[in-house]
Amino acid sequence: MHPPFTPLIENLPAAVPFVGPDTMERQTGRRFRVRIGANENVFGPSPIAIAAMREAAVDVWKYGDAETHDLTQALATYQGVPSENIAVGEGIDGLFGLAVRLFVEPGVTVATSLGAYPTFNYHVRGFGGRLVTTPYVNDREDPQALLDLARRENARLIYFANPDNPMGSWWNAHDVARMIAELPPHALLMLDEAYGEFAPDGTLPPFDVENPQVLRFRTFSKAYGMAGLRVGYAIGHREVIKAFDKVRNHFGVTRLGQRAAIAALGDQEHLRHVISQVAAARQDIERIASANGLTALSSASNFLSIDCGGDGDHAKRVLNGLLARGVFVRMPGVAPLNRCIRVTVGTAADLEIFAQELPTALKAANSFSSLVSGGH
């Protein structure tokens, strides 16, 4: 017999925020023809970053720099903030776990939007936090509703993503700055900007590292095309950032990841090229949706949510039809967001297959819906 689990762990469900595409392939015994569901950047990292990884590979027998010194300095120069205001970690997801650990214990309340990024919720539940939610409004997280909720429930953390996942919606910098200015004195804003590089100018407010009530999260997984390396960073007040050292895995960010991230920062031309490719592919997905009588929501990310014209059950049938045809996509988890499927930007070849298979998946879903409706 093993020692007893803590009561918290004993009562947590054995669930993960997302079932990965590799897991799904093993479960079905089939490989996906098209992988456009995990918001990965199919256009990949900078060739300069790839070269840096190849060069660093011979030193992979060494641990990475426990202080991520060179990467932190590079980020400080790039973002125009002191290095003491930056914490580097194993992607935003890893940093969420650390930040929640700093502020959440059993009974502490955390405010988020109903249907927002579930990995954040996973960490909150894992540390015994109490989650309270407010609905999306017009397919966007509602800053004012989040503030009102935080005040009403005495929330210690507020989660807000801009641009948002799963809907791709966004607010401008003025609205975000107003939200920050109106934060309750007892609350800290966890501002997830994973897709910020894809957003229109004027979406991201300037950094204010003297404000101890805001932590902003960025990543190399999306626009920089290095999701498999797990490198992200948080920017905030120096005392909050310093506290990460008390709980972080000091050798968690790999040597290859650090070298690649530094090189990627130095290749802004590649970043601009990727952003233009993503914008063009978003337009292609919009055209595919429109050609099938569907509406793609406006997006400031590398994915689009497509309204399937029904409820969550109908969208799930469309999704399952695509999965059965080897096209990996995802969908939001709660109503009314789950009337949509979420399609990540892909290559021209990827989107051609998606365009070929979507009508068949839609036809099957519509036929089932008609049959059920007729039966009533």
BAGU-825218 format. One record per residue (C-alpha): residue in three letters; x, y, z. Coordinates in steps of 0.02 Angstrom, whole numbers, plus 50000, padded with zeros to 5 digits. Example, Ala and Ser with C-alpha at 12.3 -4.5 7.8 and 13.67 -1.06 7.14 Angstrom:
# BAGU-825218
ALA506154977550390SER506844994750357
***
This chain:
# BAGU-825218
MET500005000050000HIS500645017349957PRO500465031550083PRO498795040450072PHE498575054549949THR498145071550018PRO496265074750029LEU496435087649889ILE497265075449769GLU496105061349820ASN494595071549768LEU495275078749605PRO494625070749444ALA495875061149340ALA495715072949192VAL496845083349080PRO496405100149001PHE496695093548825VAL496885076348750GLY498395078348637PRO498355073948452ASP499705060848476THR498645052448610MET497135052948495GLU498125044648357ARG498665030648474GLN496875028348533THR496185026748356GLY497685018148277ARG497655031048136ARG498745046048098PHE497915062548060ARG498105068647882VAL497975086647940ARG498465093348111ILE497535109848128GLY496815108648303ALA498155112748432ASN498555130648381GLU500315125448334ASN501265136348211VAL501415125248059PHE502595137647976GLY503915133148104PRO505365141948189SER506655153548115PRO508015144748014ILE509235154148125ALA508415146248279ILE508525129048199ALA510385131848165ALA510625137248346MET509805121248406ARG510915110648294GLU512455119448360ALA511865117548540ALA511445099048518VAL513245093748547ASP513155101748720VAL511505093748767TRP512415083148895LYS512495099148999TYR511045105949099GLY510335122249039ASP510825138249129ALA509805137649290GLU509615156649287THR509215157649099HIS510365172749106ASP510695175648922LEU508885173048870THR508255184249009GLN509465197948955ALA508925196048774LEU507095197248824ALA507445212448931THR508245221248783TYR506875215948664GLN505425221048777GLY506265236348852VAL506075230949034PRO507375226849168SER507915208649176GLU507355207849358ASN505565209349296ILE505635193549189ALA505395175349238VAL505725161849109GLY504865145049122GLU504265129349032GLY502975138048923ILE501535148448986ASP500695132849055GLY502165129449169LEU502215147449225PHE500355147049263GLY500685132549380LEU502035142349470ALA501035158449480VAL499505149449547ARG500605140749676LEU501225157749734PHE499485164549769VAL498235150449783GLU497915138349925PRO496345128749973GLY494865140549982VAL495655155149887THR494495161849751VAL495015164249570ALA493965172949438THR493935168049255SER492755167349106LEU491645152349077GLY492465142948934ALA494165151648943TYR495825142548930PRO495595126649036THR497425123649081PHE497385138649196ASN495865131149284TYR496775114549297HIS498155122749399VAL496925132149509ARG495995116249552GLY497645107249580PHE498075119349721GLY496335119049796GLY495745135649728ARG493915140249711LEU493475144849531VAL492095157249495THR491595161749317THR490665174449213PRO490015171249037TYR490775177748876VAL489825192248797ASN489725192448607ASP491075178948601ARG492295189448702GLU492865188848881ASP492045203448971PRO493315213949070GLN491995223249168ALA491065207349214LEU492705199649272LEU493065214749381ASP491315214449455LEU491475195849488ALA493165197949572ARG492485211449687ARG490925201649729GLU491855185349765ASN493435193049839ALA494505184449706ARG496385184749729LEU496775180849545ILE495885186049386TYR496265176749224PHE496055186449061ALA496745181948890ASN497015194848754PRO496885188648616ASP495735175248681ASN495785156448663PRO494625147948610MET493705161748516GLY495135172148444SER494295188348499TRP495235203048572TRP495135219948658ASN496175235348619ALA497555241648733HIS496485255848800ASP495165243748863VAL496475232448943ALA497315247449025ARG495625252849096MET495365235349166ILE497075236049249ALA496695253249323GLU495075246749399LEU495775230849478PRO495185227849656PRO496605231049779HIS496615212749833ALA496745205449657LEU498135201149534LEU497785200449347MET498495185549254LEU498565192849078ASP498845179148950GLU499575186448789ALA500115170148706TYR499425175948538GLY499945194048555GLU501145194048407PHE499695189948290ALA498575203848354PRO498285220648269ASP499325235548321GLY498575243848474THR498055227548558LEU499445225848688PRO499675239948815PRO501425245648864PHE502265236449006ASP502155244049179VAL503315233749286GLU503015244849438ASN501235238449451PRO501235223549573GLN499475218549521VAL499845212449346LEU500775197249278ARG500905196249088PHE501295180049000ARG502135177648831THR502765162248739PHE503895155548603SER502615141948563LYS501485151648446ALA502165165148330TYR503945159148354GLY503455141348307MET504305131848449ALA502885123648546GLY503905107648565LEU505285116648660ARG504185123648800VAL504895141048827GLY503845155348895TYR504075170249007ALA503145181449128ILE503385200049152GLY502885208549313HIS503415217849469ARG505155212849528GLU504545206349696VAL503255195049613ILE504525189149485LYS505815185949622ALA504575174449710PHE504595162549562ASP506355157549615LYS505625149749773VAL504575137049680ARG505205135049501ASN506145120449428HIS507845128849412PHE508425117349272GLY506735115949187VAL507105126349032THR508235116248919ARG509885121848846LEU509195119848670GLY507655129748714GLN508645144248783ARG509815145048633ALA508385143648509ALA507355157248594ILE508815169448591ALA509085165948407ALA507225167848369LEU507175184848452GLY508585190148337ASP507625185348180GLN506185197348177GLU506105196347988HIS505565178148002LEU504285182848134ARG503535195948019HIS503475183247877VAL502575170647987ILE501305183648042SER500925187847860GLN500735169347817VAL499545167147963ALA498505182047908ALA498365175147731ALA497895157847794ARG496555165247908GLN495775172947753ASP495825155947667ILE494905148047814GLU493615162047810ARG493315158447625ILE493135139747657ALA491885143147795SER490895155147687ALA490875143147540ASN490015130647655GLY488735142847721LEU489635145247887THR490315160647975ALA492095162148037LEU492285173948184SER493555188048172SER495195182448249ALA496795190348313SER497675173648331ASN498295159148224PHE496605150448227LEU494795154248189SER493185148748272ILE491895143848142ASP490055145048189CYS489275128748130GLY487525136048136GLY486795125248274ASP487115120248453GLY488565111248534ASP487915094148486HIS487855099248304ALA489615106548309LYS490215090648394ARG489525080248250VAL490445091448126LEU492035089648227ASN491855070748239GLY491555069848052LEU493175079048020LEU494135068448144ALA493485052648058ARG494175059447895GLY495895062647969VAL495695081348000PHE496155086048178VAL495205101348241ARG494505106048411MET493015115348482PRO492615125948635GLY491945116548784VAL490435126448846ALA488875134348773PRO488635145548680LEU490455145148624ASN490305126648580ARG489205130348431CYS490895132848345ILE492345122148291ARG494095129548311VAL495255127948162THR497115131848173VAL497975140048026GLY498815127147913THR499835126047754ALA498985127647586ALA498995108647573ASP498225107047746LEU496825119147705GLU496485110847539ILE496135094447630PHE495065103747757ALA494085111747615GLN493815094747535GLU493225086047693LEU492185099647776PRO490675098047657THR490545079347691ALA490665081747880LEU489355095547871LYS488185085247763ALA488235070747885ALA487955082248034ASN486525091347948SER485715075047897PHE485755068848076SER485035085348139SER483635084548011LEU483255066648058VAL483155070848242SER482095086248207GLY480925076248097GLY480755063048231HIS480085075948352
***
